[in-house]
């Protein structure tokens, strides 16, 4: 029998940020993942909005707090450059080619997206918020990769005889060394 857990009860809280140009579908990706909804008439995000969703991984409740930012016109290379300049250099990054349902209007080919992701050592997946293709997969893949970082850290901490465990709720974690392993793995695709 599953134990009831209120929304504010979780083992880990991961924060994800959606960034990208205006009109690429960030809000609809979030809406599709959180509520399984799509709004063809969605308006541009002003400022920042966020939503949460909890997942169960290895028997632990992981709450994902996903921030949806207002789009700004930049190309992917510039977004990655800014991410690397203003955040931890080893964060988990996934490049999502949204609107894959519009094959006849494609701006970037799948091969180009994969090649760019491999060159930049980030994950890659094509998705469609409209028809829900790979939306759940993209978010859960990122969340699972972050969780693996913490799991690996706990195993390594325990191997030296210490009684360290995974960080407790509310504890800040530095993932510098651990996530560099993820960057060497390359990208994943659909």
NULOKOL-777875 format. One line per field, with one value per atom (N, C-alpha, C, O): residue number from 1; chain; x, y, z. Coordinates in steps of 0.2 Angstrom, whole numbers, plus 2048, in hexadecimal, padded with zeros to 3 digits. Atoms other than C-alpha are relative to their C-alpha. Example, Ala and Ser with C-alpha at 12.3 -4.5 7.8 and 13.67 -1.06 7.14 Angstrom:
BEGIN
resi	c(1,1,1,1,2,2,2,2);
chain	c(A,A,A,A,A,A,A,A);
east	c(804,83E,804,809,7FC,844,7FC,7FF);
north	c(7FA,7EA,806,805,7FA,7FB,805,80B);
up	c(800,827,800,803,7FF,824,803,804);
% end
This chain:
BEGIN
resi	c(1,1,1,1,2,2,2,2,3,3,3,3,4,4,4,4,5,5,5,5,6,6,6,6,7,7,7,7,8,8,8,8,9,9,9,9,10,10,10,10,11,11,11,11,12,12,12,12,13,13,13,13,14,14,14,14,15,15,15,15,16,16,16,16,17,17,17,17,18,18,18,18,19,19,19,19,20,20,20,20,21,21,21,21,22,22,22,22,23,23,23,23,24,24,24,24,25,25,25,25,26,26,26,26,27,27,27,27,28,28,28,28,29,29,29,29,30,30,30,30,31,31,31,31,32,32,32,32,33,33,33,33,34,34,34,34,35,35,35,35,36,36,36,36,37,37,37,37,38,38,38,38,39,39,39,39,40,40,40,40,41,41,41,41,42,42,42,42,43,43,43,43,44,44,44,44,45,45,45,45,46,46,46,46,47,47,47,47,48,48,48,48,49,49,49,49,50,50,50,50,51,51,51,51,52,52,52,52,53,53,53,53,54,54,54,54,55,55,55,55,56,56,56,56,57,57,57,57,58,58,58,58,59,59,59,59,60,60,60,60,61,61,61,61,62,62,62,62,63,63,63,63,64,64,64,64,65,65,65,65,66,66,66,66,67,67,67,67,68,68,68,68,69,69,69,69,70,70,70,70,71,71,71,71,72,72,72,72,73,73,73,73,74,74,74,74,75,75,75,75,76,76,76,76,77,77,77,77,78,78,78,78,79,79,79,79,80,80,80,80,81,81,81,81,82,82,82,82,83,83,83,83,84,84,84,84,85,85,85,85,86,86,86,86,87,87,87,87,88,88,88,88,89,89,89,89,90,90,90,90,91,91,91,91,92,92,92,92,93,93,93,93,94,94,94,94,95,95,95,95,96,96,96,96,97,97,97,97,98,98,98,98,99,99,99,99,100,100,100,100,101,101,101,101,102,102,102,102,103,103,103,103,104,104,104,104,105,105,105,105,106,106,106,106,107,107,107,107,108,108,108,108,109,109,109,109,110,110,110,110,111,111,111,111,112,112,112,112,113,113,113,113,114,114,114,114,115,115,115,115,116,116,116,116,117,117,117,117,118,118,118,118,119,119,119,119,120,120,120,120,121,121,121,121,122,122,122,122,123,123,123,123,124,124,124,124,125,125,125,125,126,126,126,126,127,127,127,127,128,128,128,128,129,129,129,129,130,130,130,130,131,131,131,131,132,132,132,132,133,133,133,133,134,134,134,134,135,135,135,135,136,136,136,136,137,137,137,137,138,138,138,138,139,139,139,139,140,140,140,140,141,141,141,141,142,142,142,142,143,143,143,143,144,144,144,144,145,145,145,145,146,146,146,146,147,147,147,147,148,148,148,148,149,149,149,149,150,150,150,150,151,151,151,151,152,152,152,152,153,153,153,153,154,154,154,154,155,155,155,155,156,156,156,156,157,157,157,157,158,158,158,158,159,159,159,159,160,160,160,160,161,161,161,161,162,162,162,162,163,163,163,163,164,164,164,164,165,165,165,165,166,166,166,166,167,167,167,167,168,168,168,168,169,169,169,169,170,170,170,170,171,171,171,171,172,172,172,172,173,173,173,173,174,174,174,174,175,175,175,175,176,176,176,176,177,177,177,177,178,178,178,178,179,179,179,179,180,180,180,180,181,181,181,181,182,182,182,182,183,183,183,183,184,184,184,184,185,185,185,185,186,186,186,186,187,187,187,187,188,188,188,188,189,189,189,189,190,190,190,190);
chain	c(A,A,A,A,A,A,A,A,A,A,A,A,A,A,A,A,A,A,A,A,A,A,A,A,A,A,A,A,A,A,A,A,A,A,A,A,A,A,A,A,A,A,A,A,A,A,A,A,A,A,A,A,A,A,A,A,A,A,A,A,A,A,A,A,A,A,A,A,A,A,A,A,A,A,A,A,A,A,A,A,A,A,A,A,A,A,A,A,A,A,A,A,A,A,A,A,A,A,A,A,A,A,A,A,A,A,A,A,A,A,A,A,A,A,A,A,A,A,A,A,A,A,A,A,A,A,A,A,A,A,A,A,A,A,A,A,A,A,A,A,A,A,A,A,A,A,A,A,A,A,A,A,A,A,A,A,A,A,A,A,A,A,A,A,A,A,A,A,A,A,A,A,A,A,A,A,A,A,A,A,A,A,A,A,A,A,A,A,A,A,A,A,A,A,A,A,A,A,A,A,A,A,A,A,A,A,A,A,A,A,A,A,A,A,A,A,A,A,A,A,A,A,A,A,A,A,A,A,A,A,A,A,A,A,A,A,A,A,A,A,A,A,A,A,A,A,A,A,A,A,A,A,A,A,A,A,A,A,A,A,A,A,A,A,A,A,A,A,A,A,A,A,A,A,A,A,A,A,A,A,A,A,A,A,A,A,A,A,A,A,A,A,A,A,A,A,A,A,A,A,A,A,A,A,A,A,A,A,A,A,A,A,A,A,A,A,A,A,A,A,A,A,A,A,A,A,A,A,A,A,A,A,A,A,A,A,A,A,A,A,A,A,A,A,A,A,A,A,A,A,A,A,A,A,A,A,A,A,A,A,A,A,A,A,A,A,A,A,A,A,A,A,A,A,A,A,A,A,A,A,A,A,A,A,A,A,A,A,A,A,A,A,A,A,A,A,A,A,A,A,A,A,A,A,A,A,A,A,A,A,A,A,A,A,A,A,A,A,A,A,A,A,A,A,A,A,A,A,A,A,A,A,A,A,A,A,A,A,A,A,A,A,A,A,A,A,A,A,A,A,A,A,A,A,A,A,A,A,A,A,A,A,A,A,A,A,A,A,A,A,A,A,A,A,A,A,A,A,A,A,A,A,A,A,A,A,A,A,A,A,A,A,A,A,A,A,A,A,A,A,A,A,A,A,A,A,A,A,A,A,A,A,A,A,A,A,A,A,A,A,A,A,A,A,A,A,A,A,A,A,A,A,A,A,A,A,A,A,A,A,A,A,A,A,A,A,A,A,A,A,A,A,A,A,A,A,A,A,A,A,A,A,A,A,A,A,A,A,A,A,A,A,A,A,A,A,A,A,A,A,A,A,A,A,A,A,A,A,A,A,A,A,A,A,A,A,A,A,A,A,A,A,A,A,A,A,A,A,A,A,A,A,A,A,A,A,A,A,A,A,A,A,A,A,A,A,A,A,A,A,A,A,A,A,A,A,A,A,A,A,A,A,A,A,A,A,A,A,A,A,A,A,A,A,A,A,A,A,A,A,A,A,A,A,A,A,A,A,A,A,A,A,A,A,A,A,A,A,A,A,A,A,A,A,A,A,A,A,A,A,A,A,A,A,A,A,A,A,A,A,A,A,A,A,A,A,A,A,A,A,A,A,A,A,A,A,A,A,A,A,A,A,A,A,A,A,A,A,A,A,A,A,A,A,A,A,A,A,A,A,A,A,A,A,A,A,A,A,A,A,A,A,A,A,A,A,A,A,A,A);
east	c(804,800,804,809,7FC,807,7FE,7F8,801,809,7FF,802,802,801,805,808,7FB,80D,7FD,7FB,802,808,804,80A,7FC,80E,806,80B,7F9,81B,804,809,7FC,822,804,801,7FC,831,807,808,7F9,842,805,80A,7FB,84B,7FC,7F7,803,847,805,80B,7FC,84F,7FD,7F7,802,84E,802,808,7FE,84D,7FE,7F9,801,84D,7FF,804,801,846,802,7FF,7FE,84F,800,800,800,84E,7FD,7FA,803,848,7F8,7F5,807,836,7FD,7FF,804,829,802,7FF,7FD,833,7FB,7FC,804,826,802,7FF,7FD,82E,7F9,7F9,806,81D,7FC,7F9,804,814,803,800,7FC,822,7FE,7FD,802,81F,7F9,7F8,807,80C,7FF,7FB,801,80D,803,7FF,7FC,819,7FC,7FA,803,810,7F8,7F6,807,7FD,7FE,7F8,802,7FD,7FB,7F7,804,7F6,804,80A,7FD,7FA,7FB,7F5,804,7F4,802,808,7FE,7F5,800,804,801,7F1,804,803,7FC,7FE,803,806,7FD,805,807,809,7F9,817,801,7FD,7FE,81E,803,807,7FD,821,804,800,7FC,82F,801,804,7FE,830,7FA,7F7,806,822,803,808,7FE,825,7FA,7F5,805,81C,804,80A,7FD,820,7FD,7F7,803,81E,805,80B,7FC,823,801,7FC,7FF,82B,803,805,7FD,830,805,805,7FA,841,804,805,7FD,849,7FD,800,804,83B,800,7FE,800,83F,7FB,7FA,804,833,805,808,7FC,83C,7FB,7F7,805,833,804,80A,7FD,838,7FD,7F6,802,836,802,808,7FE,836,7FE,7F8,800,839,7FF,803,801,832,801,7FE,7FD,83B,7FD,7FB,802,836,805,80B,7FB,83E,803,800,7FC,84B,804,806,7FD,852,807,80B,7F9,863,800,7FB,800,869,803,805,7FF,86D,807,809,7F9,880,801,804,800,87D,7FD,800,803,871,805,806,7FC,87E,806,809,7FB,88C,7FE,802,802,882,7FF,800,801,87D,807,808,7FA,88F,804,808,7FD,895,7FC,800,804,887,7FE,7FA,802,884,806,80B,7FB,88E,802,7FD,7FE,898,7FE,7FE,802,892,7F9,7F7,807,87F,7FE,801,803,874,7FC,7F8,804,86E,7FE,801,803,862,7FE,7FA,803,85F,7FA,7FB,806,84D,7FE,7FD,803,848,7F9,7F6,807,836,7FD,800,804,828,802,802,7FE,82E,7FA,7FB,806,81C,800,7FC,800,820,806,80A,7FA,82C,801,807,800,828,803,805,7FE,82D,807,808,7FA,83D,805,807,7FA,84A,806,80B,7FA,857,7FF,7FA,801,859,802,806,7FE,85A,808,80B,7F9,86C,804,809,7FD,871,7FF,804,801,869,804,807,7FC,872,807,80B,7F9,883,801,807,7FF,881,801,805,801,87C,807,80A,7FA,88B,806,80A,7FB,897,800,806,800,891,7FF,7FF,800,890,7F9,7FA,807,87D,7FC,7FD,804,86F,7FB,7FB,804,863,7FA,7FB,806,851,7FB,7FB,805,844,7F9,7F8,806,833,7FA,7FC,806,821,7FC,7F9,805,817,7F9,7F5,806,809,7FD,7F7,803,807,803,802,7FD,811,806,808,7FA,81F,806,808,7FA,82E,800,806,800,829,801,806,7FE,828,807,80A,7FA,837,806,80B,7FB,841,801,807,800,83D,802,807,7FE,83F,807,80A,7F9,84F,805,80A,7FB,857,7FF,804,801,84F,804,807,7FC,856,807,80B,7F9,867,803,808,7FE,868,800,804,800,862,806,809,7FA,870,806,80A,7FA,87D,800,805,801,876,801,805,800,875,808,80A,7F9,887,804,809,7FC,88D,7FF,804,801,885,804,807,7FC,88D,807,80B,7F9,89E,802,807,7FF,89C,800,804,800,898,805,807,7FB,8A6,807,80B,7FA,8B3,7FF,803,801,8AC,7FB,7F9,804,8A2,7F9,7F7,807,88F,7FC,7F6,803,88B,7FA,7FB,806,87A,7FE,802,802,871,7FE,7FC,802,86E,7F9,7F5,807,85F,7FD,800,804,851,802,803,7FE,856,808,80A,7F8,869,802,800,7FD,873,805,809,7FB,87D,804,801,7FB,88C,801,803,800,88B,806,806,7FA,89C,803,802,7FD,8A5,7FC,7FD,804,897,7FD,7FD,803,88E,805,803,7FB,89E,800,801,801,89B,7FB,7FB,805,88B,801,7FF,7FF,892,805,805,7FC,89F,7FC,7FE,804,891,7FE,7FD,802,88B,7F8,7F6,807,879,7FB,7FE,805,869,7FB,7FB,805,85C,7FA,7FA,806,84B,801,7FC);
north	c(7FA,800,806,807,7FA,811,805,806,7FB,81E,806,808,7FA,82E,805,806,7FA,83D,806,807,7F9,84F,803,801,7FD,859,803,804,7FD,862,7FB,7FD,805,852,7FC,7F9,803,84C,7FE,801,802,844,805,807,7FC,84F,805,804,7FA,860,802,804,7FE,863,806,806,7FA,873,800,7FF,800,874,806,809,7FA,883,7FF,7FC,801,884,807,80C,7FA,891,7FF,7F9,800,895,806,80A,7FA,8A1,800,7FB,7FF,8A8,7FC,7FC,804,89D,7F9,7F6,807,88D,7FA,7F5,805,885,7FE,7F8,802,885,7FF,7FA,800,889,7FA,7F6,806,87B,7FA,7F5,806,86E,7FF,7FA,801,872,7FE,7FA,802,872,7F9,7F5,807,861,7FC,7F6,804,85A,800,7FB,800,860,7FE,7FA,801,860,7FC,7FB,803,857,804,801,7FB,866,804,805,7FC,870,806,805,7FA,882,803,806,7FE,886,808,80B,7F9,898,803,809,7FE,89A,807,808,7FA,8AB,800,7FB,800,8B0,801,804,800,8AD,807,809,7F9,8BE,7FE,7FC,801,8BC,7F8,7F5,807,8AA,7FD,800,804,89D,7FA,7F8,807,88C,7FC,7FE,805,87C,7FA,7FA,806,86C,7FA,7FA,807,85A,7FB,7FC,805,84B,7FA,7F8,807,83B,7FC,7FE,805,82B,7FD,7FA,803,825,7FC,7FF,804,817,800,800,7FF,818,806,807,7F9,82A,805,804,7FB,839,805,809,7FB,845,806,804,7FA,856,804,807,7FC,85F,807,807,7F9,872,803,804,7FE,878,807,809,7F9,88A,802,7FF,7FE,891,807,80C,7F9,8A1,803,800,7FC,8AF,7FF,7FF,801,8AB,806,80C,7FB,8B6,7FD,7F8,803,8B5,800,804,801,8AD,7F9,7F5,807,89D,7FC,7FE,805,88D,801,800,7FF,890,806,805,7FA,8A1,7FE,800,802,899,7FB,7FC,805,88B,804,803,7FC,898,804,804,7FD,8A2,7FC,7FD,805,893,7FE,7FE,802,88E,806,804,7FA,8A0,801,804,7FE,8A2,7FB,7FC,805,891,7FB,7FC,805,882,7FD,7FC,802,87C,7F9,7F7,807,86A,7FE,7F9,801,86C,7FB,7FA,804,85F,804,808,7FC,867,7FB,7F6,803,860,805,80A,7FC,868,7FC,7F6,803,865,803,809,7FE,866,800,7FA,800,86B,800,802,7FF,86B,7FB,7FC,806,85A,7FE,7FB,802,858,804,803,7FC,866,7FE,803,802,85C,804,805,7FC,866,807,80A,7F9,876,800,805,801,870,805,807,7FB,87D,7FD,800,804,871,7F9,7F6,807,860,7FC,7FE,805,851,7FF,7FF,802,84D,806,805,7FA,85F,801,803,7FF,860,7FB,7FD,805,84F,802,802,7FE,855,806,806,7FA,866,7FE,800,802,85D,7FC,7FD,804,851,804,804,7FB,85F,804,806,7FC,869,7FB,7FE,805,859,801,802,800,85B,7FB,7F8,804,850,803,809,7FE,851,7FC,7F5,804,84C,804,80A,7FC,851,7FE,7F9,800,854,804,808,7FC,85B,801,7FC,7FF,863,800,7FE,801,863,7F9,7F8,807,850,7FC,7F6,803,84C,7FB,7F8,804,843,802,807,7FF,841,805,806,7FB,84F,7FD,7FF,804,843,7FD,7FD,803,83A,805,804,7FB,84A,802,802,7FE,850,7FB,7FC,806,83F,7FE,7FC,802,83C,805,803,7FB,84C,7FF,7FF,801,849,7FA,7FA,806,837,801,7FE,7FF,83D,804,802,7FC,84A,7FB,7FB,805,83C,7FB,7F9,805,830,804,800,7FC,83E,7FF,7FE,800,83E,7F8,7F7,807,82B,7FE,7FA,801,829,803,800,7FC,836,7FC,7FB,803,82C,7F9,7F8,807,81B,802,7FE,7FF,823,803,801,7FE,82C,7FA,7FA,805,81C,7FB,7F7,805,812,802,7FD,7FF,81B,7FF,801,802,815,805,804,7FC,824,7FE,7FA,801,824,805,806,7FB,831,7FD,7F8,802,830,805,80A,7FB,839,806,806,7FA,84B,801,7FE,800,84F,806,80A,7FB,85A,807,809,7F9,86C,801,807,7FF,869,802,7FF,7FE,871,7FC,7F9,805,866,803,806,7FE,86A,7F9,7F4,806,85E,801,7FE,7FF,864,7F9,7F8,806,853,7FB,7F8,805,848,801,7FC,7FF,850,800,800,800,851,7F9,7F9,807,83E,800,7FE,800,842,804,802,7FC,84F,7FB,7FC,805,841,7FB,7F8,805,835,802,7FE,7FD,840,801,803,7FE,842,7FA,7F4,806,837,803,809,7FE,838,7FC,7F7,803,832,7F9,7F5);
up	c(800,800,800,804,800,7FB,805,807,7FA,809,7FC,7F8,802,806,801,807,7FF,804,7FD,7F7,802,803,7FB,7FA,805,7F5,802,7FE,7FE,7FF,804,806,7FD,805,7FB,7F6,805,7FB,803,808,7FE,7FC,7FD,801,803,7F0,7FC,7F9,804,7E7,7FB,7FC,805,7D6,7FC,7FB,804,7CD,7F9,7F8,807,7BA,7FD,800,804,7AF,7F9,7F6,807,79E,7FD,7FF,803,793,7F9,7F6,807,781,7FD,800,803,774,801,803,800,774,7FB,7F5,805,76C,7FE,7FA,802,76C,804,802,7FD,778,807,809,7F9,789,805,809,7FC,792,7FE,803,802,788,802,804,7FE,78C,807,80A,7F9,79E,802,806,7FF,79D,7FF,802,802,794,805,807,7FB,7A1,807,80A,7F9,7B1,7FF,804,801,7AB,7FA,7FA,806,79B,7FC,7F9,803,793,7FB,7FB,805,783,7FE,7FD,802,77F,7FA,7FA,806,76D,800,7FC,7FF,772,806,808,7FA,780,7FE,7F9,800,783,802,806,7FE,785,808,80B,7F9,797,802,7FE,7FE,7A0,807,80B,7FA,7AD,801,7FC,7FE,7B5,803,807,7FD,7B9,802,7FF,7FF,7C1,802,804,7FE,7C4,803,802,7FD,7CE,7FE,7FD,801,7CB,804,804,7FC,7D6,7FC,7F9,803,7CF,805,80A,7FB,7D8,7FC,7F7,803,7D4,806,80B,7FB,7DD,807,80C,7FA,7EA,804,80A,7FD,7EE,7FC,7F6,804,7EA,7FF,803,803,7DF,7FE,7F9,802,7DE,7FB,7FD,805,7CE,800,7FF,800,7CF,7F9,7F8,806,7BD,7FE,7FF,802,7B8,7F9,7F5,807,7A8,7FF,802,800,7A3,7FA,7F5,806,797,7FA,7FC,805,786,7FE,7FE,803,77F,7FA,7FA,806,76E,800,800,800,76E,7FC,7FC,803,765,806,80B,7FB,76E,803,809,7FD,76F,805,80A,7FB,778,806,80C,7FA,784,804,80A,7FD,788,803,809,7FD,78A,806,80B,7FA,796,806,80C,7FA,7A0,803,809,7FE,7A1,804,808,7FD,7A6,807,80B,7FA,7B4,804,809,7FC,7BB,801,7FF,7FF,7C1,7FA,7F6,807,7B2,7FF,7F9,802,7B4,801,803,7FF,7B5,7FB,7F5,805,7AC,7FB,7FD,805,79C,7FA,7F8,805,78F,7FB,7FC,805,77E,7FD,7FB,802,779,7F9,7F9,807,766,801,7FF,800,769,7F9,7F4,806,75C,7FB,7F5,805,754,7FC,7F7,804,74E,7F9,7F5,806,741,7FC,7FA,804,737,7F9,7F7,806,727,801,7FC,7FE,730,804,807,7FB,739,7FE,7F9,800,73D,800,7FD,7FF,742,800,803,802,73C,807,80B,7FA,749,800,806,800,743,803,806,7FE,746,807,80B,7F9,757,804,809,7FD,75C,800,805,801,755,805,808,7FB,75F,807,80B,7F9,76F,802,807,7FF,76D,801,805,800,76A,806,809,7FA,779,806,80C,7FA,784,804,80A,7FD,788,7FD,7F8,802,787,7FA,7FA,805,778,7FF,7FF,802,774,7FC,7FE,803,768,803,806,7FD,76F,7FC,7F8,802,76B,806,808,7FB,778,7FD,801,803,76C,800,803,800,76A,806,806,7FA,77A,7FF,804,802,771,804,804,7FC,77D,805,808,7FB,789,807,80A,7FA,798,800,805,801,792,801,805,800,791,807,80A,7F9,7A3,804,809,7FB,7AB,7FF,804,801,7A3,803,807,7FC,7AA,807,80A,7F9,7BB,802,807,7FE,7BB,7FF,804,801,7B5,806,809,7FA,7C4,806,80A,7FA,7D0,800,805,801,7C9,803,806,7FD,7CE,807,80A,7F8,7E0,802,807,7FF,7E0,800,805,801,7DA,806,808,7FA,7E7,806,80A,7FA,7F5,800,805,801,7EF,801,805,7FF,7EE,807,80A,7F9,7FF,805,809,7FB,807,7FF,804,801,7FF,804,805,7FC,80A,807,80B,7F9,81A,803,809,7FC,81E,800,7FC,800,822,7FC,7FE,803,816,7FC,7F9,804,80D,7FB,7FB,804,800,804,80A,7FC,805,802,7FF,7FE,80F,7FD,7FA,803,80A,802,808,7FE,809,800,800,800,808,7F9,7F4,807,7FA,7FE,803,802,7F0,7FA,7F5,806,7E4,7FC,7FE,805,7D5,7FB,7F6,805,7CD,7FD,7F7,803,7CC,7FD,7F8,802,7CB,7F9,7F5,806,7BC,7FA,7F4,805,7B2,7FC,7F6,803,7AF,7FB,7F5,805,7A7,7FA,7F4,806,79B,7FB,7F5,804,795,7FD,7F8,803,791,7F9,7F5,807,783,801,806,800,77E,7FF,7FD,801,77E,7FB,7FA,805,770,801,805,7FF,76E,7FD,7FD);
% end
